[in-house]
Amino acid sequence: MKPGPITSAMAELAVSVKREDVSDDAIDLLARAYVDSLGCGLVGSAQPDSEIARGWVESLGGNEEAMLIGGHGTRAPAALAALANGTTMHALDYDDFVLRRMMHPSVVYVPLTIALAERIGASGEEAVMAFVAGLETAARIARAIIPEHYARGWHSTATIGGLGAAAAASRLLGLDAEGVAQAVAIAASSAAGLRDNFGTMVKPLHAGNAAFHGIAAAELASRGFTASRSILDGDRSYIDVYRNSDATLSPADFALDGALEIETSGITFKRYTCCGAIHAALDATLQLRAERRLTPDRVKSMRCAVHPRAPEILIHHTASTPEQGRFCVEYSLAVAIADGDAGVPQYTEERLEDAVVQDLARRIDVYVDEALAMNEGAATAISNSVVTVETVDGDVFERRVEPHLPMSWAEIERKFRSNASTVMNAEAAEHALELARSISSLGDVHELAHAFSCST
């Protein structure tokens, strides 16, 4: 029996998308994604959740197929390396995301494509095109079921990203459309990830799990493991189970006759080490801080208006751990007023214990403003914010900003160098940066992988 028409169209897209279908601007954007996410992996490699995941993978042993970021030369089976490295890249929530589709792409597809390409000796361009196949698969599924799927409590990076991961891994392994359909169906039964775990170590594990299950599904399919041939079609299909409305998906949703998702939805990069739904509020706060020379002792109170969907994500209103702080508007704005930044140093146990910061956090009121514009849909406006500051002198200042100011190559490189400096010297960092930036032209990814293992 042939795959259902939607499943078949999805699989055909994954195997047929070619380099000439992807614009040069999109290839440049993907290079930024590799640079940025690998840099996030370097700085994230010393985080407790990263060390635990990497330590567990190392304890299992097995074939030494792929590098572990921050593992000082240690290697692991490709699927397990992708699990550890995906967790590491997402540990600080500093990595990129697709705002319209409410998912983090690179912390799934970068660790997967590098680990698997290293194992089979694939080129950088082959790895990048596998990323494209994975993102196109996941984003087009997300287009049909987001934001309802997310609102129910699912974390789409894990639940939808895992299906894209299976498509990406299948592409690298050279599976045909039938193999892709089987791999995605296998991965669909591992699609899980609950947003109640936001603000814990499990949140970054979602990315690692998606990458792991994507490789596992493709490997099983390549060996003849079978699954449903209609995983995206009909009753009890993935779409039927994971939706909560009349969301529909059709073969036309996977057509290659229009712009790719990588071009229409794009990838957004982060300036701050916290959930993206806080970034606009941080932009507004830091602008007011600079213009009005605000300090914690000058601030009587603050109010922060957020979009109606933001509370679904920002589930913590006080923070006692760095993980909670990354999902807490009150703490994030308070530490930004105190330090003038919301980077890696601001989300540490030491900073959380600062009485001045915590006192200011208690004077910040976060409320929902139903009037905040939806723009192009609920998923695009979750970061819209209005920040109002009342000073002890009685002055009131207000600032509204749109979500996520774009980051230039220069800014991404500065972020990378800062992240890399935590684990390697400047010369090694520049070498790693150059390799990651030129990912699509590399004949083999082994040198790139070695540069990020921190073994030199």
C-alpha positions, -999 to +999 in steps of 0.1 A: +000+000+000+013+034-009+017+062+016-013+085+021-013+116-002-002+141+025+025+118+039+037+111+004+039+148-005+058+155+027+083+128+019+087+139-017+096+174-005+123+161+018+140+142-009+135+165-038+144+200-024+177+210-041+204+236-036+190+256-065+157+258-047+173+277-018+183+313-023+218+326-015+203+347+012+188+316+028+221+298+026+237+328+043+210+326+070+217+290+075+254+297+079+245+322+107+224+294+123+254+270+124+277+297+138+252+309+164+240+275+177+275+260+178+286+291+198+256+285+221+269+250+225+303+261+236+291+285+263+264+260+273+288+231+276+296+239+312+260+241+324+249+214+348+223+199+324+248+198+296+274+181+318+248+155+330+236+147+295+272+145+281+283+124+311+255+100+307+262+096+269+299+090+277+291+064+302+272+043+276+303+039+254+297+026+219+311+035+185+331+067+185+313+083+156+307+119+164+321+147+186+307+159+219+307+197+223+329+205+252+338+169+256+376+174+252+378+150+224+354+124+235+331+109+209+299+089+209+275+071+185+260+097+163+224+096+177+237+099+213+261+127+203+231+146+187+212+141+220+240+155+241+249+183+217+213+194+212+208+196+249+240+216+253+231+241+225+197+247+241+209+248+277+209+286+281+179+293+258+203+315+239+198+299+205+177+309+175+140+302+168+113+305+141+089+329+157+060+323+133+062+285+139+070+287+176+100+263+175+138+263+179+152+248+147+190+249+149+193+231+183+176+201+166+191+202+130+226+214+137+236+187+162+218+161+141+234+171+107+269+175+121+268+142+140+254+122+112+275+139+085+306+132+106+296+095+109+290+090+071+316+115+058+291+138+042+299+173+030+289+206+045+264+213+017+248+179+023+244+187+060+229+221+052+204+206+027+194+181+053+188+210+077+166+225+050+146+193+045+141+190+082+130+226+087+107+226+057+090+194+070+085+207+105+076+242+097+049+232+072+034+208+097+035+236+123+018+259+099-013+237+102-015+231+139+003+262+156-007+280+178-034+256+190-009+227+194+014+249+215-015+263+236-024+228+247+009+226+264+030+208+238+066+221+231+067+221+193+105+221+192+102+185+205+068+174+192+071+188+156+108+191+155+113+154+159+094+147+127+116+173+109+146+156+124+136+122+109+133+139+075+167+156+079+184+123+090+167+104+061+180+130+037+216+125+049+213+087+048+200+088+012+166+073+019+140+075-009+106+090-004+092+057+009+120+056+035+113+092+046+077+084+051+085+054+072+111+074+093+087+103+100+060+078+110+085+061+134+095+095+148+058+105+152+054+079+180+083+095+199+068+130+195+066+144+230+076+174+251+055+193+277+058+230+283+052+224+320+089+215+320+099+250+309+123+265+335+138+231+342+166+210+328+141+191+307+134+220+284+168+218+267+166+180+267+136+184+243+159+196+216+184+167+222+156+142+223+142+154+189+176+151+173+182+117+188+148+103+178+151+117+143+184+098+137+170+067+154+139+067+132+159+072+100+184+045+110+155+020+117+138+029+084+170+024+065+171-012+079+136-020+069+117-011+100+081-004+091+054+020+104+022+036+093+022+048+057-003+075+064+011+092+095-001+126+083-034+114+068-068+106+083-081+094+116-056+088+144-028+104+123-003+128+138-024+158+127-056+143+140-041+135+174-020+167+180-046+193+169-074+207+189-094+225+162-103+219+126-067+223+115-061+207+081-031+197+061-031+188+024-005+177-002-004+213-015+012+223+019+043+205+009+046+217-027+079+231-039+062+257-062+066+286-038+090+302-014+105+279+012+098+283+049+134+292+055+128+323+034+092+332+044+094+325+081+131+329+085+152+324+116+155+348+145+187+351+166+188+361+203+206+389+220+196+377+255+200+345+274+163+339+281+130+330+265+124+349+233+090+361+246+109+384+270+132+400+244+110+429+233+104+438+270+141+437+275+148+459+244+123+485+258+138+483+294+174+487+282+165+516+260+148+533+289+176+525+312+202+541+288+181+572+280+169+579+316+199+566+334+178+542+355+192+523+384+173+500+408+172+526+435+156+552+411+128+528+401+097+529+422+077+505+401+075+490+366+047+476+345+051+453+316+023+446+291+025+413+273+006+397+245-022+373+256-003+342+246+029+352+265+017+338+299+014+304+283+052+304+279+065+327+307+052+305+335+074+317+363+068+350+382+096+345+407+130+328+401+150+307+424+171+289+397+187+302+365+163+280+345+133+297+361+149+331+356+150+325+318+112+322+319+105+350+344+098+385+330+101+401+365+136+388+372+148+394+337+138+431+336+151+437+371+185+423+364+186+443+331+180+475+351+207+465+375+233+453+351+224+468+317+223+434+301+205+400+302+233+378+290+250+347+304+263+363+336+228+375+345+213+340+348+235+325+374+229+313+410+250+342+423+230+368+404+197+353+415+208+357+452+212+395+448+188+412+472+186+444+451+176+425+420+150+404+438+136+435+455+132+453+422+116+421+406+089+423+433+081+459+422+074+448+386+039+440+375+034+419+344-001+420+329-018+409+297-029+436+272-055+423+249-050+452+226-015+442+216-016+436+178-016+401+165+004+411+134+007+381+112-008+357+137-006+347+173+029+333+169+044+365+156+033+388+184+041+369+216+070+393+222+052+426+217+055+445+250+049+479+265+072+488+295+063+516+319+087+528+346+077+551+375+107+566+392+109+576+429+109+613+417+074+608+402+085+607+365+068+581+343+085+568+312+070+543+287+084+524+257+069+500+232+090+480+208+083+454+182+096+419+187+132+409+180+154+434+163+174+415+136+211+407+143+237+414+117+266+391+109+289+413+129+267+410+160+264+372+156+302+370+153+306+391+185+282+369+203+301+338+191+334+351+202+320+360+236+305+325+240+336+307+227+359+326+250+345+307+280+361+274+268+388+282+242+415+307+233+410+334+207+429+316+180+409+284+184+377+304+185+385+322+152+393+288+135+360+274+147+341+305+136+356+304+101+348+267+097+312+271+109+307+302+087+318+283+056+298+252+064+281+249+030+315+248+012+332+222+034+340+190+016+339+171+050+326+182+084+352+163+104+374+193+109+345+215+119+333+189+144+369+186+159+371+224+163+341+223+186+351+194+207+373+216+228+401+191+226+428+216+217 
